[in-house]
Amino acid sequence: MKGPDIHIAIVGSVNMDLVLRTPRMPAVGETIQGREFHQIAGGKGANQAVAAARQGARVSLIGRLGDDAFGAELRQRLLDDGVDVFHLGTLAGVATGVAAILVDDAGHNSIVVASGANMVLSVADVDAAAPAILNANLLVCQLETPLAAVVRAIEIAHQGGVPVIFNPAPMQTLGMDLLALVDYLIVNETEASQLSGIEVRDRGSARLAATRLLSFGVGAVLLTMGGHGVFIAGRGAASRMIAAVPVEVVDTTAAGDTFVGAFAVGLGRGMSVL
């Protein structure tokens, strides 16, 4: 896809996804016959990086892999998708992150993650990658790497005037001082509910939750609501709901990550949020 040349720095996880399709989710203690099995590059950082790279952006991924077969394969797959892996280090004696994913016939999934090398990413590693962050048009972060490393990356970007897109998943306790450094907060209904303290059930409650999140100092909130679309709110601007395009659901795995990556590219190319 053609467009202005943009550079996106992403601090995040890289996993080997072991995906098994099944007619339904098994009950506790139950063994059922599955269908096809796939071994796919995953992790929120990698998913978002590939989504952005496939939209034509230049992407630098900052993270960690283990010194094993999965790590070598993931590095090559990212290179094949055009992702810059200069700051994707390899650690001896540590396993690459792995996710076991079950996907049923309705397209719903259940996921268990063993983070491995992702959780060894340090503040020093992020400091070493500071030039990639400061030379980028945007920084994207999630929470599948240590919070201290994510906080440091956001601080570097904020101090250097680089806009920050933050997708706080999986959700954990966050300080208001961190959220005040975030330009674009992307959350789903569950994350918005946990972070705001307001249960998100519909558009009205989404508006209330987004307003609460904006009061924490966030620049803009994008609250994704699955098949209903995304609710967007910003300080000093009218909020709006963008309806989702109706599609036949095959697999929802990484749908949110793809949204984040595509949003980053659109934002970098000057598209309006509100």
C-alpha positions in Angstrom: 0.0 0.0 0.0 1.4 3.3 -1.0 1.7 6.3 1.3 4.1 8.6 3.1 7.2 6.8 4.5 6.6 6.3 8.2 8.7 4.6 10.9 7.0 2.8 13.8 8.9 1.5 16.8 7.2 -1.3 18.7 8.2 -2.7 22.1 6.6 -6.0 22.6 6.4 -9.8 22.7 7.3 -12.4 20.1 5.8 -15.9 20.5 5.5 -19.1 18.5 1.7 -19.7 18.4 0.8 -23.4 18.4 -2.8 -23.3 17.0 -5.1 -26.2 17.1 -8.6 -26.0 15.6 -11.3 -27.9 17.5 -15.1 -28.3 16.9 -15.7 -26.9 20.5 -13.8 -26.1 23.6 -13.2 -29.2 25.8 -14.6 -29.4 29.3 -12.3 -29.7 32.3 -10.7 -33.1 32.2 -12.1 -33.9 28.8 -10.1 -35.1 25.8 -11.6 -34.4 22.3 -10.4 -34.9 18.8 -9.0 -31.8 17.2 -8.6 -30.8 13.6 -5.7 -29.1 11.8 -2.7 -27.8 13.6 -0.7 -24.7 12.7 2.6 -23.2 13.9 2.3 -19.4 13.5 4.4 -16.4 14.4 2.6 -14.5 17.2 2.9 -12.4 20.3 1.3 -8.9 20.5 4.5 -7.1 19.5 5.1 -9.3 16.5 1.5 -9.3 15.4 1.3 -5.5 15.5 4.7 -5.2 13.8 3.7 -7.5 10.9 0.3 -5.7 10.6 2.0 -2.4 10.2 4.8 -3.7 7.9 2.2 -5.2 5.6 0.6 -1.8 5.3 3.9 -0.4 4.1 5.4 1.1 7.2 9.0 0.7 8.3 8.8 -1.1 11.6 11.5 -1.6 14.3 10.6 -4.3 16.8 12.3 -4.2 20.2 12.1 -7.4 22.2 13.8 -10.7 23.0 13.9 -14.3 21.6 15.3 -17.5 23.1 18.3 -19.2 21.6 16.2 -22.1 20.2 14.6 -23.4 17.0 11.4 -21.3 17.6 13.5 -18.2 18.0 15.4 -18.7 14.8 12.2 -19.4 12.9 10.4 -16.4 14.3 13.3 -14.1 13.4 13.3 -15.3 9.8 9.5 -14.9 9.5 9.7 -11.3 10.8 12.5 -10.6 8.3 10.4 -12.1 5.5 7.6 -9.7 6.5 10.0 -6.7 6.3 10.3 -6.1 10.0 13.6 -4.6 11.3 14.8 -7.0 14.0 18.1 -5.3 14.9 16.8 -4.7 18.4 15.3 -8.2 18.7 17.9 -9.8 20.9 18.6 -13.5 21.3 19.2 -14.8 24.9 21.1 -18.0 25.6 19.6 -20.5 28.0 16.1 -18.9 27.8 13.2 -20.4 25.8 11.3 -18.3 23.2 7.8 -17.4 24.2 5.1 -19.8 23.3 1.3 -19.6 23.1 -1.0 -22.6 23.0 -4.2 -21.6 21.2 -7.5 -23.5 20.8 -9.9 -22.1 18.1 -13.4 -23.5 17.9 -15.8 -23.6 14.9 -17.4 -20.3 16.0 -14.0 -18.6 15.7 -13.6 -18.1 19.5 -10.3 -18.9 21.1 -8.7 -19.8 24.4 -5.0 -19.0 24.9 -2.3 -20.0 27.4 1.0 -18.2 27.1 4.5 -19.1 28.4 6.3 -15.8 28.0 9.9 -17.1 28.1 12.4 -14.6 26.7 9.8 -11.9 26.5 9.9 -11.3 30.2 13.7 -10.8 30.2 13.5 -7.6 28.2 15.1 -5.0 30.5 15.2 -1.3 31.0 18.9 -1.4 29.8 17.7 -3.2 26.6 15.2 -0.4 26.0 17.8 2.3 26.6 20.1 0.6 24.0 17.2 0.8 21.5 16.5 4.5 22.3 17.7 5.7 18.9 15.1 3.5 17.2 12.4 5.0 19.4 13.5 8.6 19.0 13.8 8.3 15.2 10.3 6.9 14.8 7.1 8.7 14.0 5.2 6.6 16.6 5.9 4.2 19.5 3.6 1.3 20.1 3.6 -0.7 23.4 1.6 -3.5 25.0 2.1 -5.4 28.3 3.5 -8.8 27.3 6.9 -7.7 28.3 8.0 -6.4 31.7 6.2 -3.2 32.8 9.5 -1.5 33.8 10.7 -1.8 30.2 7.4 -0.5 28.8 7.5 2.4 31.1 11.0 3.3 30.1 10.1 3.1 26.4 7.1 5.4 26.9 9.3 7.9 28.9 11.9 8.0 26.1 9.2 8.6 23.5 7.5 11.3 25.5 10.7 13.1 26.3 11.6 13.0 22.6 8.2 14.2 21.4 7.3 10.8 19.8 3.5 10.1 20.0 2.7 6.9 22.1 0.1 4.3 21.3 -0.5 2.1 24.3 -2.4 -1.2 24.3 -2.4 -2.3 28.0 -3.0 -6.0 27.4 -2.8 -8.2 29.3 -4.2 -5.8 31.8 -2.4 -5.0 35.0 -2.3 -2.2 37.6 -1.0 1.0 36.1 0.0 4.3 37.6 -1.8 7.5 36.5 1.6 9.1 35.9 2.2 6.5 33.1 -1.2 7.1 31.5 -0.6 10.8 31.4 2.3 10.1 29.0 0.0 8.2 26.6 -1.3 9.9 23.4 -3.6 7.1 22.2 -4.9 4.4 24.5 -6.4 1.4 22.8 -8.4 -0.9 25.0 -11.1 -3.5 24.6 -14.3 -3.7 26.8 -12.7 -5.8 29.5 -9.5 -3.7 29.7 -11.5 -0.4 29.7 -13.7 -1.7 32.5 -10.8 -2.8 34.7 -8.8 0.4 34.1 -11.7 2.9 34.5 -13.7 1.0 37.2 -16.8 1.4 35.0 -18.3 -1.8 33.4 -18.6 -1.4 29.7 -21.7 -3.1 28.3 -22.9 -0.7 25.6 -22.2 2.6 23.9 -23.4 4.6 26.9 -21.1 2.9 29.4 -18.3 3.0 26.8 -18.7 6.8 26.8 -18.5 7.0 30.6 -15.5 4.7 30.7 -13.7 6.7 28.0 -14.4 9.9 29.8 -12.9 8.5 33.0 -9.8 7.3 31.1 -9.4 10.8 29.5 -9.5 12.3 33.0 -6.3 10.3 33.8 -4.4 12.4 31.2 -4.7 10.2 28.1 -4.8 12.1 24.9 -7.4 9.9 23.1 -9.2 6.6 23.9 -10.1 4.0 21.3 -12.4 1.4 22.9 -12.8 -1.6 20.7 -16.1 -3.5 21.1 -15.8 -6.5 18.9 -18.5 -6.8 16.3 -20.0 -3.5 17.3 -17.0 -1.5 16.2 -14.9 1.0 18.1 -15.8 4.0 20.3 -13.4 6.9 20.0 -13.1 9.8 22.4 -10.6 12.6 22.8 -10.0 15.6 25.0 -11.8 18.7 23.6 -13.4 16.7 20.8 -16.7 15.0 20.1 -16.7 11.3 20.6 -18.0 8.9 18.0 -18.8 5.2 17.3 -17.4 3.6 14.2 -19.4 0.5 13.3 -17.5 -2.7 12.4 -17.7 -4.0 8.9 -19.9 -7.1 8.9 -17.8 -10.2 8.1 -18.1 -14.0 8.6 -15.9 -14.7 11.6 -13.2 -17.4 11.0 -10.7 -16.7 13.8 -10.6 -13.8 16.2 -6.9 -14.5 17.2 -4.8 -11.3 16.8 -7.8 -9.2 15.6 -7.0 -6.6 18.2 -3.3 -6.6 17.4 -4.1 -6.2 13.7 -6.3 -3.2 14.6 -3.5 -1.6 16.6 -0.9 -2.0 13.8 -3.2 -0.7 11.1 -4.3 2.2 13.3 -0.7 3.2 13.8 0.0 3.2 10.1 -3.1 5.3 9.4 -2.2 7.7 12.2 1.3 8.0 10.9 0.0 8.9 7.5 -2.0 11.8 8.8 -5.4 10.2 8.9 -7.8 11.9 11.4 -8.8 10.1 14.6 -11.8 12.2 15.6 
